[in-house]
């Protein structure tokens, strides 16, 4: 792959992660219940951009597994949301993961 092609792919992947993070935040705000607060922290592309991981924070922490289960069940609905509101082709697979860096930072102090 030439340098120019690699730069173009990196720009596309960067744009895709930004769009998916924004759309995930909007989707979660609309679809999640009031049991917990789910916040999108960031999105990161796996190598080659075929999968994008959306990292979320959940409060209270006891609701983390239930929140991730909800997001897993809603993955197809989120893909439909992306098809409607984001012009990303091809549409990458999106996985929701818990971002527990803050908790790790507190444990290290």
Sine and cosine of phi, psi and omega as CSV:
sin_phi,cos_phi,sin_psi,cos_psi,sin_omega,cos_omega
0.00,0.00,0.74,-0.68,-0.01,-1.00
-0.97,0.26,0.27,-0.96,0.00,-1.00
-0.87,0.50,-0.65,0.76,0.00,-1.00
-0.91,0.41,-0.68,0.74,0.02,-1.00
-0.91,0.42,-0.63,0.77,0.02,-1.00
-0.91,0.42,-0.65,0.76,0.04,-1.00
-0.89,0.45,-0.66,0.75,0.01,-1.00
-0.89,0.45,-0.69,0.73,0.03,-1.00
-0.90,0.44,-0.66,0.75,0.02,-1.00
-0.90,0.44,-0.64,0.77,0.05,-1.00
-0.90,0.44,-0.67,0.74,0.01,-1.00
-0.89,0.45,-0.71,0.70,0.00,-1.00
-0.90,0.44,-0.67,0.74,0.02,-1.00
-0.89,0.46,-0.71,0.71,0.03,-1.00
-0.89,0.46,-0.67,0.74,-0.01,-1.00
-0.88,0.47,-0.67,0.74,0.00,-1.00
-0.91,0.41,-0.63,0.78,0.03,-1.00
-0.90,0.44,-0.73,0.69,-0.01,-1.00
-0.89,0.45,-0.71,0.71,-0.04,-1.00
-0.91,0.41,-0.64,0.77,0.04,-1.00
-0.88,0.48,-0.71,0.70,0.00,-1.00
-0.90,0.43,-0.73,0.68,-0.02,-1.00
-0.93,0.37,-0.56,0.83,0.05,-1.00
-0.89,0.45,-0.67,0.74,0.02,-1.00
-0.88,0.48,-0.69,0.72,0.01,-1.00
-0.92,0.40,-0.68,0.73,0.00,-1.00
-0.89,0.45,-0.72,0.69,-0.01,-1.00
-0.90,0.44,-0.66,0.75,0.02,-1.00
-0.86,0.51,-0.59,0.81,-0.03,-1.00
-0.99,0.16,-0.61,0.79,-0.17,-0.99
-1.00,-0.08,-0.47,0.88,-0.07,-1.00
-0.97,0.23,0.52,-0.85,0.02,-1.00
-0.98,0.18,-0.24,-0.97,-0.04,-1.00
-0.98,-0.19,0.13,0.99,-0.01,-1.00
-0.91,0.40,-0.54,0.84,-0.04,-1.00
-0.51,-0.86,0.25,-0.97,0.07,-1.00
-0.97,-0.23,0.89,-0.46,0.00,-1.00
-0.94,-0.35,0.86,-0.51,-0.05,-1.00
-0.86,-0.51,0.76,-0.65,0.08,-1.00
-0.97,0.23,0.83,-0.56,0.01,-1.00
-1.00,-0.02,-0.75,0.67,-0.03,-1.00
-0.22,-0.98,0.18,-0.98,0.13,-0.99
-0.77,-0.63,0.58,-0.82,0.00,-1.00
-0.63,-0.77,0.66,-0.75,0.00,-1.00
-1.00,0.04,0.66,-0.76,0.16,-0.99
-0.96,0.27,0.25,-0.97,0.02,-1.00
-0.78,0.62,0.65,-0.76,-0.02,-1.00
0.94,0.35,0.07,1.00,0.13,-0.99
0.92,0.38,0.24,0.97,-0.02,-1.00
-0.96,0.27,-0.43,0.90,0.03,-1.00
-0.78,-0.63,0.66,-0.75,0.11,-0.99
-0.86,-0.50,0.81,-0.59,0.03,-1.00
-1.00,-0.06,0.80,-0.60,0.06,-1.00
-0.97,-0.24,0.89,-0.46,-0.03,-1.00
-1.00,-0.07,0.77,-0.63,-0.04,-1.00
-0.84,-0.55,0.41,-0.91,0.13,-0.99
-0.92,-0.40,0.64,-0.77,-0.04,-1.00
-0.82,-0.57,0.74,-0.67,0.09,-1.00
-0.78,-0.63,0.75,-0.66,-0.05,1.00
-0.96,0.28,0.44,-0.90,-0.08,-1.00
-0.85,0.53,-0.49,0.87,-0.01,-1.00
-0.88,0.47,-0.36,0.93,-0.03,-1.00
-1.00,-0.06,0.09,1.00,-0.08,-1.00
-0.86,0.51,-0.74,0.67,-0.05,-1.00
-0.92,0.40,-0.62,0.78,0.04,-1.00
-0.92,0.40,-0.63,0.78,0.01,-1.00
-0.91,0.40,-0.68,0.73,0.02,-1.00
-0.91,0.41,-0.59,0.81,0.05,-1.00
-0.90,0.43,-0.67,0.74,0.05,-1.00
-0.86,0.50,-0.74,0.67,-0.02,-1.00
-0.90,0.43,-0.58,0.82,0.05,-1.00
-0.91,0.42,-0.69,0.73,0.03,-1.00
-0.91,0.42,-0.52,0.85,-0.07,-1.00
-1.00,-0.03,0.10,0.99,-0.07,-1.00
-0.85,0.53,-0.68,0.74,-0.01,-1.00
-0.92,0.40,-0.65,0.76,0.05,-1.00
-0.90,0.44,-0.59,0.81,0.04,-1.00
-0.93,0.37,-0.62,0.78,0.07,-1.00
-0.88,0.48,-0.66,0.75,0.07,-1.00
-0.89,0.46,-0.64,0.77,0.05,-1.00
-0.87,0.49,-0.72,0.70,0.00,-1.00
-0.89,0.46,-0.64,0.77,0.02,-1.00
-0.87,0.50,-0.57,0.82,-0.03,-1.00
-0.99,0.14,-0.60,0.80,-0.17,-0.99
-0.93,-0.36,-0.19,0.98,-0.02,-1.00
-0.81,-0.59,0.69,-0.73,0.01,-1.00
-1.00,-0.09,0.94,0.33,0.00,-1.00
-0.91,-0.41,0.85,-0.53,0.07,-1.00
-0.68,-0.74,0.76,-0.65,-0.14,0.99
-0.95,0.31,0.44,-0.90,0.00,-1.00
-0.98,0.22,0.86,-0.50,-0.03,-1.00
-0.97,0.24,0.32,-0.95,0.13,-0.99
-0.96,0.27,0.66,-0.75,0.00,-1.00
-0.89,-0.45,0.79,-0.61,0.09,-1.00
-0.90,-0.44,0.64,-0.77,0.06,-1.00
-0.98,-0.20,0.77,-0.64,-0.02,-1.00
-0.76,-0.65,0.46,-0.89,0.04,-1.00
-0.98,0.18,0.76,-0.65,0.07,-1.00
-0.99,-0.16,0.97,-0.23,-0.06,-1.00
-0.95,-0.31,0.41,0.91,0.01,-1.00
-0.87,0.48,-0.64,0.77,-0.03,-1.00
-0.87,0.50,-0.68,0.74,0.01,-1.00
-0.90,0.43,-0.63,0.77,0.04,-1.00
-0.91,0.41,-0.63,0.78,0.04,-1.00
-0.88,0.48,-0.67,0.74,0.00,-1.00
-0.91,0.41,-0.61,0.79,-0.02,-1.00
-0.93,0.36,-0.50,0.86,-0.02,-1.00
-0.98,0.17,-0.22,0.98,-0.04,-1.00
-1.00,-0.01,0.00,0.00,0.00,0.00
